[in-house]
Amino acid sequence: MKKDSILFQTKTIDPSQTALFDNLIKYAIVPRPICFASTIDRNGQVNLSPFSYFNLMSHQPPICVFSPLFRMRDGSSKHSLDNIREIPEVVINIVNYAMVQQQSLASTEYPKGVNEFDKSGFTPIASELVRPPRVSESPIQLECVVREVISLASIPGAGNLVLAEIVRMHIQENLLDENQHIDQASMDLVARLGGDWYCRVNRDNLFQVEKPLRKMGIGVDQLPQHIRLSSILTGNHLGQLGNVEKLPEEEEVAALSLEPEIKELLDAFIGDKTSLRIQLHRKAAEMLDRGEVYKAWKVLLLG
């Protein structure tokens, strides 16, 4: 067993324990992106409200799904849902850190007819293909036509899945580079956690994981036993090592052994294979943390 895979006693909760389950599940399934939805009713009254049960579900056609829940206190529907049933259009405005407090204010349950753009201080701008306005301050705005609303139940807390097809996307130009790519960190997005908690997606907490889609990794099961059961390497390290297509050639490993830093390490533990292997695993772990997977493999194969 990996040292970072400690087993803890678990507490089992049935969804029928409604109050406890409803509280804990919001802490468990996180972070959740925020659908800041602007809608309009048949009389032209605008509503602006955030929903954190939200995500992208299809590329072609481009479909987002978010879910306004029936109110827990009385099972009534929210204004956004009522509006969508009258005018099946919505603008999904993406929320960044600069607008998170105003976004939260817009979640206040103001009476029907109160415009949350006014209450929260956001600037409405006209959409091109749908009737609800966009939020000017939002870094990305998605104009959507609602394909379908699927009610999951008719009781308090039940969700209503809004299938929204994106018909136009607007992106603030400062987020795009010359290749029309977005620098993920520059968006400074936020996401919902449990209770009053949010998280912020900035450069300090971003990291990359190489996708295995373009190659066939050998898998953790193919790692030599002393690597797979290492007391130094973590599960994440093993995942990196298992994501290579083939191991370094013997000549490459031999060449690495002649590098001064590695040669000094090998010479220091001549005749003590156990201690050498521990030191090599530590060195490989450092390399894996820097993303130097192939070099880490060569170090490990020296042991």
Secondary structure, DSSP 8 states (H G I E B T S, - for coil): --TT----------TTSHHHHHHHHHHHS--B--EEEEEE-TT--EEEEEESSEEEEETTTTEEEE--B--TTT----HHHHHHHHS-EEEEE--BGGGHHHHHHTTS---TT--HHHHHT--EE--SSSSS-EETT-SEEEEEEEEEEEE--SSTT-BEEEEEEEEEEEE-GGGB-TTS-B-HHHH-EEEE-STT-EEEE-GGG------STTS----GGGS-HHHHT-SSS-HHHHHHHTT-SS---HHHHHHHHTSHHHHHHHHHTTT-HHHHHHHHHHHHHHHHHTT-HHHHHHHHTT-
